[in-house]
Amino acid sequence: MIPIDVKSLVELVRAGTGGDATFRALLILLKNSSDSSQIVEALADIDPQLIGERDLRIGAAELLEKADAYEASKVWRATTEIHQTDEQPSTNIVSLRPGSAPAAEATHYGQVVTFDEVGGLDKVKRQIHRKIIRPFENPGMVAKFKRKAGGGVLLYGRPGCGKTMIARAVANEVKAEFTEVRAAEVLDRYIGVAEGRIAEIFEHARANRPHVLFFDEVEALAQRRQFDSGYKVNTVVSVLLTEMDSDRNEGILMLGATNLPWSLDSAFRRPGRFDRTLFVPPPDKVAREFILKRLLEGRHVSDLLDMENLVVRTGGFSGADLESLVETSVDYALDSSLSPENITLITNEHFEDAFDEVKSTTREWLSEARNFGEYANQSGMYDDLRDFLKKHAR
């Protein structure tokens, strides 16, 4: 899904009316893209022969390599040998220093306003637009096809990879009220209390439509029902299923987030419940650079900070891991600062110290998930997880 301003530049370059100056502007935008597929999709539509400056073609090749599109990169690199001109070398726009991205809205990375605030996950965002947002935005069209604007989507993946951010972005996109339901605030030791709280949550959503109900760590509420020695079942699950099945849920979107989808009661994946499942992977290289730049935005950062090295070394880091890494490096810079008037810039050395403390938290989860992606995927539910594991197999 290419942003409209990028699309316009691509069309100008393809038509041969934009020239190298337009292509340079396009590369700047793509450099600050949040997702690899945006880079690949944009550059795949352009004939490298249309670009005169060699450095610009090299810049395009480097962006494609960062997006793991090595075959497409070879095409661009091949033209650097074909075009031998006397042009003056241009500024290498793909070596922008951290913080040089266009100014974003005054918002912290964790406070999502739109999908533009979410680093990467372009495939997930496209699926959500098609399956969720479009029905909300076009109720008349949906009605003609006798389809309801609502239902449920289960987002699964390692904690800290953006599931909550996506849910908040969805609510903003469809201009709906947002309610985050945490299991710890619902469950209670006394019989009937949790069931009553669930009923109240759904009644509030029905009274305030459109509404997004986001069940964080949904496995705590929707765990597999087991019979105990007294043959009692989990009544919380039964009540939640009943509320989800209500014919009064038109205009209510139910999103669930879990890092243990295999522990959910299978009843939750039936039509009308969490019948659509989306894998939310750790950020790739392009997304990690986007996130790191956003986290460093507005901070006192050395011009010599090696962003490319940070992106490479943070492979497997979740968004939360990246935030922890940046905050730890900031702490080291604070320790070195003498006063507000004499501060120490955040440098590569501070990140080196931070790497000693902060490690990726996704690898253990991915090891556990591999068994389900490869050996318990008869229904195809974990196809995206399986494909991700194959692509990143070591």
C-alpha positions as CSV (number, residue, x, y, z in Angstrom):
1,M,0.0,0.0,0.0
2,I,2.0,3.0,-1.3
3,P,1.2,6.4,0.2
4,I,-0.5,8.8,-2.2
5,D,2.5,11.2,-2.3
6,V,4.8,8.4,-3.2
7,K,2.4,7.2,-5.9
8,S,2.4,10.7,-7.5
9,L,6.2,10.8,-7.7
10,V,6.3,7.3,-9.1
11,E,3.9,8.3,-11.9
12,L,6.0,11.3,-12.7
13,V,9.2,9.4,-12.9
14,R,7.6,6.6,-15.0
15,A,6.2,9.2,-17.4
16,G,9.6,10.7,-17.9
17,T,8.5,14.1,-16.8
18,G,10.0,14.3,-13.3
19,G,13.6,13.8,-14.0
20,D,16.3,13.0,-11.5
21,A,15.1,15.7,-9.1
22,T,11.8,14.0,-8.7
23,F,13.4,10.6,-8.3
24,R,15.7,12.1,-5.6
25,A,12.6,13.3,-3.7
26,L,11.0,9.8,-4.1
27,L,14.1,8.2,-2.6
28,I,14.0,10.5,0.4
29,L,10.4,9.5,1.0
30,L,11.1,5.8,0.6
31,K,14.1,6.2,2.9
32,N,11.7,7.2,5.7
33,S,9.1,4.5,4.7
34,S,8.0,2.2,7.5
35,D,7.7,-0.9,5.5
36,S,9.8,-2.9,3.1
37,S,6.9,-3.7,0.7
38,Q,6.4,0.1,0.1
39,I,9.9,0.4,-1.2
40,V,9.7,-2.7,-3.4
41,E,6.3,-1.8,-4.8
42,A,7.4,1.8,-5.7
43,L,10.8,0.9,-7.3
44,A,9.4,-2.1,-9.2
45,D,7.3,0.3,-11.3
46,I,10.3,2.3,-12.5
47,D,12.7,1.6,-15.3
48,P,16.2,2.2,-14.0
49,Q,17.2,3.4,-17.5
50,L,15.1,6.5,-16.9
51,I,17.4,7.7,-14.1
52,G,20.5,9.6,-15.2
53,E,22.5,10.1,-12.0
54,R,24.5,7.0,-11.0
55,D,24.4,7.8,-7.3
56,L,20.6,7.8,-7.4
57,R,20.5,4.3,-9.0
58,I,22.9,3.1,-6.3
59,G,20.6,4.7,-3.7
60,A,17.7,2.7,-5.1
61,A,19.7,-0.5,-5.1
62,E,20.7,0.0,-1.5
63,L,17.1,0.6,-0.4
64,L,16.0,-2.6,-2.1
65,E,18.8,-4.5,-0.4
66,K,17.6,-3.1,2.9
67,A,14.1,-4.4,2.0
68,D,15.6,-7.9,1.3
69,A,14.7,-7.5,-2.4
70,Y,18.1,-8.6,-3.7
71,E,17.0,-9.7,-7.2
72,A,15.4,-6.2,-7.8
73,S,18.5,-4.6,-6.4
74,K,20.7,-6.4,-9.0
75,V,18.7,-4.9,-11.8
76,W,19.4,-1.4,-10.5
77,R,23.1,-2.1,-9.8
78,A,23.5,-3.5,-13.3
79,T,22.6,-0.1,-14.7
80,T,25.3,1.6,-12.7
81,E,27.8,-0.1,-15.1
82,I,25.7,0.8,-18.2
83,H,25.4,4.5,-17.5
84,Q,28.8,6.0,-17.4
85,T,28.4,9.7,-17.6
86,D,30.4,12.8,-16.7
87,E,27.8,13.9,-14.1
88,Q,28.9,15.3,-10.8
89,P,28.2,12.9,-8.0
90,S,25.1,13.8,-6.1
91,T,24.5,13.8,-2.4
92,N,24.0,10.2,-1.2
93,I,20.4,10.7,0.1
94,V,20.3,7.2,1.6
95,S,22.8,8.1,4.3
96,L,20.5,10.6,6.1
97,R,21.5,10.9,9.7
98,P,19.1,9.8,12.5
99,G,16.3,12.3,13.1
100,S,16.4,13.7,9.5
101,A,13.0,12.2,8.7
102,P,10.2,14.8,8.0
103,A,8.8,16.1,11.2
104,A,5.9,14.0,12.5
105,E,3.0,15.1,14.6
106,A,3.8,15.8,18.2
107,T,3.1,12.4,19.5
108,H,5.1,9.8,21.4
109,Y,5.8,6.6,19.5
110,G,3.5,4.6,21.7
111,Q,0.5,7.0,21.3
112,V,-0.8,5.9,17.9
113,V,-2.9,8.3,15.9
114,T,-3.0,6.6,12.5
115,F,-1.4,3.6,10.8
116,D,1.4,6.0,9.8
117,E,2.5,5.8,13.4
118,V,2.9,2.0,13.2
119,G,6.4,0.9,12.0
120,G,6.2,-1.8,9.3
121,L,3.4,-4.4,9.3
122,D,2.2,-3.3,5.9
123,K,0.7,-6.7,5.1
124,V,-1.3,-6.7,8.3
125,K,-2.4,-3.1,7.7
126,R,-3.6,-4.0,4.2
127,Q,-5.6,-6.9,5.5
128,I,-7.2,-4.8,8.2
129,H,-8.1,-2.1,5.7
130,R,-9.8,-4.7,3.5
131,K,-11.5,-6.8,6.2
132,I,-12.3,-4.2,8.8
133,I,-12.0,-0.6,7.9
134,R,-13.6,-0.6,4.5
135,P,-16.8,-2.2,5.8
136,F,-17.0,0.5,8.5
137,E,-16.4,3.3,6.0
138,N,-18.9,2.0,3.4
139,P,-22.0,0.8,5.3
140,G,-24.2,1.2,2.3
141,M,-22.1,-1.0,0.1
142,V,-21.7,-3.5,2.9
143,A,-25.5,-3.7,3.3
144,K,-26.0,-4.4,-0.4
145,F,-23.8,-7.5,0.0
146,K,-25.6,-8.4,3.2
147,R,-22.4,-8.3,5.2
148,K,-22.1,-6.9,8.7
149,A,-19.7,-4.2,9.6
150,G,-18.1,-5.8,12.6
151,G,-17.0,-9.2,13.8
152,G,-13.7,-10.3,15.3
153,V,-10.0,-10.4,14.4
154,L,-7.3,-12.1,16.4
155,L,-3.9,-10.6,16.3
156,Y,-1.1,-12.9,17.5
157,G,2.6,-12.7,17.9
158,R,5.3,-11.9,20.4
159,P,4.5,-9.2,22.9
160,G,5.8,-5.8,22.1
161,C,5.5,-6.1,18.3
162,G,2.6,-3.7,17.7
163,K,-0.7,-5.5,18.4
164,T,-2.0,-2.8,20.8
165,M,-0.8,0.0,18.5
166,I,-2.7,-1.6,15.6
167,A,-5.9,-1.9,17.6
168,R,-5.7,1.8,18.6
169,A,-5.0,2.8,15.1
170,V,-8.0,0.9,13.8
171,A,-10.3,2.8,16.2
172,N,-8.9,6.1,15.0
173,E,-9.2,5.1,11.3
174,V,-12.9,4.2,11.7
175,K,-13.6,7.1,14.2
176,A,-14.8,4.6,16.8
177,E,-14.7,4.7,20.5
178,F,-12.0,2.4,21.9
179,T,-12.2,0.2,24.9
180,E,-9.2,-1.9,26.0
181,V,-10.2,-4.9,28.1
182,R,-7.5,-6.3,30.3
183,A,-8.0,-9.7,31.8
184,A,-6.6,-8.6,35.1
185,E,-9.3,-6.0,35.4
186,V,-12.1,-8.4,34.5
187,L,-11.3,-11.6,36.3
188,D,-12.2,-12.0,40.0
189,R,-12.0,-14.7,42.6
190,Y,-15.7,-14.5,43.3
191,I,-18.1,-16.4,41.0
192,G,-20.2,-14.2,38.8
193,V,-18.2,-11.0,39.1
194,A,-16.1,-11.5,35.9
195,E,-19.2,-12.6,34.0
196,G,-21.0,-9.4,35.1
197,R,-18.1,-7.2,34.0
198,I,-18.0,-8.8,30.6
199,A,-21.7,-8.1,30.1
200,E,-21.3,-4.5,31.2
201,I,-18.4,-4.0,28.7
202,F,-20.5,-5.2,25.8
203,E,-23.5,-3.1,26.9
204,H,-21.3,0.0,27.0
205,A,-20.0,-0.8,23.4
206,R,-23.6,-1.2,22.1
207,A,-24.6,2.1,23.6
208,N,-21.6,3.9,21.9
209,R,-21.3,2.7,18.3
210,P,-19.2,2.4,16.3
211,H,-17.0,0.8,18.9
212,V,-13.7,-1.2,19.0
213,L,-13.4,-3.7,21.8
214,F,-9.8,-4.7,22.3
215,F,-9.1,-7.8,24.4
216,D,-5.5,-7.6,25.4
217,E,-3.9,-11.0,26.4
218,V,-7.2,-12.6,25.4
219,E,-5.9,-16.0,26.2
220,A,-6.4,-15.2,29.9
221,L,-10.2,-14.8,29.2
222,A,-10.6,-17.3,26.4
223,Q,-8.5,-20.2,27.5
224,R,-9.5,-23.7,26.6
225,R,-12.4,-24.8,28.8
226,Q,-11.4,-27.7,31.0
227,F,-13.5,-29.8,33.3
228,D,-12.3,-30.0,36.9
229,S,-13.1,-32.7,39.4
230,G,-16.5,-31.2,40.0
231,Y,-17.3,-31.1,36.2
232,K,-17.5,-27.3,36.2
233,V,-16.5,-25.5,33.1
234,N,-15.0,-22.0,32.7
235,T,-18.2,-19.9,32.8
236,V,-16.2,-16.7,31.8
237,V,-15.5,-18.3,28.4
238,S,-19.2,-19.3,28.1
239,V,-20.4,-15.7,28.9
240,L,-17.9,-14.1,26.6
241,L,-18.9,-16.4,23.7
242,T,-22.6,-15.6,24.3
243,E,-21.9,-11.8,24.2
244,M,-19.9,-12.2,21.1
245,D,-22.7,-14.1,19.4
246,S,-25.4,-11.5,20.2
247,D,-27.4,-10.1,17.3
248,R,-27.0,-6.6,18.8
249,N,-23.3,-6.3,18.0
250,E,-23.7,-4.5,14.6
251,G,-21.1,-1.8,14.4
252,I,-18.9,-3.3,17.1
253,L,-15.5,-4.6,16.1
254,M,-13.8,-7.1,18.4
255,L,-10.0,-7.3,18.3
256,G,-8.1,-9.8,20.4
257,A,-4.4,-9.9,21.0
258,T,-2.5,-12.9,22.2
259,N,1.0,-14.4,22.1
260,L,-0.5,-17.9,22.7
261,P,-3.2,-18.4,20.0
262,W,-2.9,-22.2,20.4
263,S,-4.2,-21.9,24.0
264,L,-7.5,-20.3,23.0
265,D,-10.7,-22.3,23.1
266,S,-11.4,-23.4,19.6
267,A,-14.9,-22.1,19.9
268,F,-13.5,-18.5,19.6
269,R,-12.4,-19.1,16.1
270,R,-15.8,-19.9,14.7
271,P,-17.6,-17.4,12.3
272,G,-18.7,-14.2,13.9
273,R,-16.1,-14.5,16.7
274,F,-12.3,-14.2,16.2
275,D,-12.7,-15.8,12.8
276,R,-10.0,-13.8,11.1
277,T,-6.4,-14.4,12.4
278,L,-3.5,-12.2,11.6
279,F,0.2,-12.8,12.5
280,V,2.0,-9.7,13.8
281,P,5.8,-10.3,13.2
282,P,8.8,-8.5,14.7
283,P,9.8,-5.5,12.7
284,D,12.0,-6.0,9.7
285,K,15.1,-3.8,8.8
286,V,13.1,-1.0,7.3
287,A,10.6,-1.0,10.1
288,R,13.4,-1.1,12.7
289,E,15.0,2.0,11.2
290,F,11.6,3.8,11.1
291,I,11.0,2.9,14.8
292,L,14.5,3.9,15.9
293,K,14.3,7.2,14.1
294,R,11.0,8.0,15.8
295,L,12.3,7.0,19.2
296,L,15.4,9.3,18.7
297,E,13.4,12.1,17.3
298,G,13.9,15.3,19.3
299,R,16.7,13.9,21.4
300,H,20.3,15.1,21.5
301,V,21.9,12.6,19.1
302,S,25.4,12.7,17.7
303,D,25.7,13.2,13.9
304,L,28.1,10.3,13.9
305,L,25.6,7.8,15.3
306,D,25.8,4.7,13.0
307,M,22.1,4.0,12.3
308,E,22.8,1.3,9.8
309,N,24.8,-0.6,12.4
310,L,22.0,-0.3,14.9
311,V,19.4,-1.6,12.4
312,V,21.6,-4.6,11.6
313,R,22.3,-5.5,15.2
314,T,18.7,-5.2,16.3
315,G,17.5,-8.1,14.1
316,G,14.8,-10.0,16.1
317,F,14.1,-7.0,18.4
318,S,10.4,-6.1,18.9
319,G,9.3,-2.5,19.0
320,A,9.3,-2.7,22.8
321,D,12.9,-4.0,22.7
322,L,13.9,-1.1,20.5
323,E,12.3,1.3,22.9
324,S,14.1,-0.3,25.8
325,L,17.4,-0.1,23.9
326,V,17.0,3.6,23.2
327,E,15.9,4.5,26.7
328,T,18.9,2.6,28.1
329,S,21.3,4.5,25.8
330,V,19.7,7.7,26.9
331,D,20.3,6.8,30.5
332,Y,24.0,6.3,29.8
333,A,24.1,9.7,28.0
334,L,22.4,11.3,31.1
335,D,25.0,9.8,33.4
336,S,27.7,11.4,31.3
337,S,26.1,14.9,31.3
338,L,27.3,17.5,33.7
339,S,24.3,19.9,33.6
340,P,21.3,20.9,31.5
341,E,23.6,23.4,29.8
342,N,26.4,20.9,29.3
343,I,24.8,17.7,28.0
344,T,26.4,14.7,26.4
345,L,25.1,13.7,22.9
346,I,23.9,10.1,22.5
347,T,26.7,8.3,20.7
348,N,27.6,4.8,19.4
349,E,29.4,4.2,22.7
350,H,26.2,4.7,24.7
351,F,24.4,2.2,22.5
352,E,27.3,-0.3,22.9
353,D,26.7,-0.1,26.7
354,A,22.9,-0.5,26.1
355,F,23.4,-3.6,24.0
356,D,25.1,-5.3,27.0
357,E,21.9,-4.9,28.9
358,V,19.1,-5.1,26.4
359,K,18.5,-8.3,24.4
360,S,15.9,-9.5,22.0
361,T,12.8,-11.0,23.7
362,T,11.3,-12.5,20.6
363,R,13.6,-15.5,19.9
364,E,12.3,-17.7,22.8
365,W,8.7,-17.1,21.6
366,L,9.6,-17.9,18.0
367,S,11.2,-21.1,19.1
368,E,8.0,-22.2,20.8
369,A,5.9,-21.0,17.9
370,R,7.9,-23.0,15.4
371,N,6.3,-26.2,16.5
372,F,2.8,-24.9,15.8
373,G,3.8,-23.2,12.5
374,E,5.4,-26.3,11.1
375,Y,3.6,-29.3,12.8
376,A,0.1,-28.1,14.0
377,N,-1.0,-26.0,11.0
378,Q,-3.6,-28.4,9.4
379,S,-6.2,-25.6,9.3
380,G,-3.8,-23.1,7.7
381,M,-4.3,-20.7,10.6
382,Y,-0.5,-20.3,11.1
383,D,0.5,-20.0,7.4
384,D,1.9,-16.5,7.9
385,L,3.9,-17.6,10.9
386,R,5.2,-20.6,8.9
387,D,6.2,-18.4,6.0
388,F,7.9,-16.0,8.4
389,L,9.9,-18.7,10.1
390,K,11.0,-20.2,6.7
391,K,12.2,-16.8,5.5
392,H,14.1,-16.1,8.7
393,A,15.4,-19.6,9.3
394,R,19.0,-19.6,10.4
